[in-house]
Amino acid sequence: MFESQAVPSLEDLARVEVRLEELQFELSLTQEARMRLEQEIRRLEQRLAARGAECAALRSRLAERERYVAAIHTSPAWRAIEAIRDLLGRRWSS
């Protein structure tokens, strides 16, 4: 028992070839879009890292200034000035 195999017509082959070309074009567009997105991701990651470094530097500066203000507020001179201002009814800190 032999099964007859249908031989594809030239029309069928032409349709398959056109579809293959369409798919190849879509693939190239998709690959280009993926490359652009990967580049954008890398660029955003770099920006995020830079902002993280800036944030850490600002936190460090803030902590340094808070220590400086705390040192001023605990100094004997500040306490004396606060006592005088309290007598005059004008206090700076709570």
KANOR-V728922 format. One record per residue. N is the residue number from 1. RES is the residue in three letters. SS is DSSP state (~ for helix, > for strand, _ for the rest). OMEGA is omega as a letter, one per 30 degrees, with the letter a starting at -180 (999 if undefined). Layout:
n/res/ss/omega
N/RES/SS/OMEGA
N/RES/SS/OMEGA
This chain:
n/res/ss/omega
1/MET/_/l
2/PHE/_/l
3/GLU/_/l
4/SER/_/l
5/GLN/_/a
6/ALA/_/l
7/VAL/_/a
8/PRO/_/l
9/SER/_/l
10/LEU/~/l
11/GLU/~/l
12/ASP/~/l
13/LEU/~/l
14/ALA/~/l
15/ARG/~/l
16/VAL/~/a
17/GLU/~/l
18/VAL/~/l
19/ARG/~/l
20/LEU/~/l
21/GLU/~/l
22/GLU/~/a
23/LEU/~/l
24/GLN/~/l
25/PHE/~/l
26/GLU/~/l
27/LEU/~/a
28/SER/~/l
29/LEU/~/l
30/THR/~/l
31/GLN/~/l
32/GLU/~/l
33/ALA/~/l
34/ARG/~/l
35/MET/~/l
36/ARG/~/l
37/LEU/~/l
38/GLU/~/l
39/GLN/~/l
40/GLU/~/l
41/ILE/~/l
42/ARG/~/l
43/ARG/~/l
44/LEU/~/l
45/GLU/~/l
46/GLN/~/l
47/ARG/~/l
48/LEU/~/l
49/ALA/~/l
50/ALA/~/l
51/ARG/~/l
52/GLY/~/l
53/ALA/~/l
54/GLU/~/l
55/CYS/~/l
56/ALA/~/l
57/ALA/~/l
58/LEU/~/l
59/ARG/~/l
60/SER/~/l
61/ARG/~/l
62/LEU/~/l
63/ALA/~/l
64/GLU/~/l
65/ARG/~/l
66/GLU/~/l
67/ARG/~/l
68/TYR/~/l
69/VAL/~/l
70/ALA/~/l
71/ALA/~/l
72/ILE/~/a
73/HIS/~/l
74/THR/_/a
75/SER/_/l
76/PRO/~/a
77/ALA/~/l
78/TRP/~/l
79/ARG/~/l
80/ALA/~/l
81/ILE/~/l
82/GLU/~/l
83/ALA/~/l
84/ILE/~/a
85/ARG/~/l
86/ASP/~/l
87/LEU/~/a
88/LEU/~/l
89/GLY/_/a
90/ARG/_/l
91/ARG/_/l
92/TRP/_/a
93/SER/_/a
94/SER/_/999
